[in-house]
Amino acid sequence: MTPQQPTTLESLRKRYPGNYITAEQLLADHLPHITTVKHLRRKVRERQLNLKIRQLDPSSNRSPWVIYLHDLADWLDQTAAAQAA
């Protein structure tokens, strides 16, 4: 019996210790062509990127912007499928 390929979410959970990563980590690891969180937020708001980023505590302006691993896995899978088509 051959071992199954891990899902994208399983791979992300092995790579990152928590349930989410910060927007800065997302930019460094997956979107190096976007240089600031402000630019990332604008691209998401204008629907140029189909990502779901949120603030951990929306009532605080200092709360970090994050992306949950399951949302990141979905986005990575959609991107890969679009590139394969």
Secondary structure by P-SEA (a helix, b strand, c coil): cccccccaaaaaaaacccccccaaaaaaccccccccaaaaaaaaaaccccbbbbbcccccccbbbbbcaaaaaaaaaaaaaaaac
